């Protein structure tokens, strides 16, 4: 699952709008929209602020294609 799909799924599971997620995570609405649209370059610290709301954080994962 992509990061964008994961964030969108979690947001909906917790019943949050994009605006509510942005406010609770302390990031801008545009950042949330960029994440959910799959923008290729995002600040990891801000991604972690969003993921922290769901008890998660960024970390290395094994590349299945390698």
N, C-alpha and C positions, 0 to 999 in steps of 0.2 A: 504494500500500500504506500502511496506517495505521502509526503508530509502534508501537502495541500488537502488531500482527501481525508487524512487522519484528523487534522485540525477541524475541518468542516464537520466530520462525523461526531467528534467529541463535543463541539459547540452545540450541535443540534441535540445530542443526547442529554446535555445539561440544560437544554431549553433556553439558550442564550442567543440573542441577536448579535450581529457583528459589532454593533455599537456597544452593547453590554460587555462583550468579550474585551473589546479595546479598553473600555473604562476600567474593568476589573484587573486587567493585566498591566495597565499603565502604559499602553502603547497607543499609537494613532490608529484611527479607523482605516486610513489608507494602508497601513502596514498589515492589518488583518486581511483586508481585501487582497493585497499583493500575495500574502501567504496562501490564501484559499484559491487564488488563480494560478498558483504554481510558479511565481516569479523565481528565476534561477539564482539571484543573488540577494540574500537576506542577512541581516545582522544576527549572528548566533545568539548574542546576549538577549536580544529582543525575542527571538524564537523561544529561548528558554524561559523568559518571563511569561509567555503565553502558555507554554507546556506545563509550567509550575502550577498553574491553576488546576490541572488535571493530575497532579502528582507525578509528572514525567519530566525528563530532560533529554537533550541531545546527547548522543554517544555514538561511538563507532559501531558499525555493523558489518558483517561479512558480506562481500559482494558476491552474489549468487552467479554472476556472469564470469567471474575470474577463474 
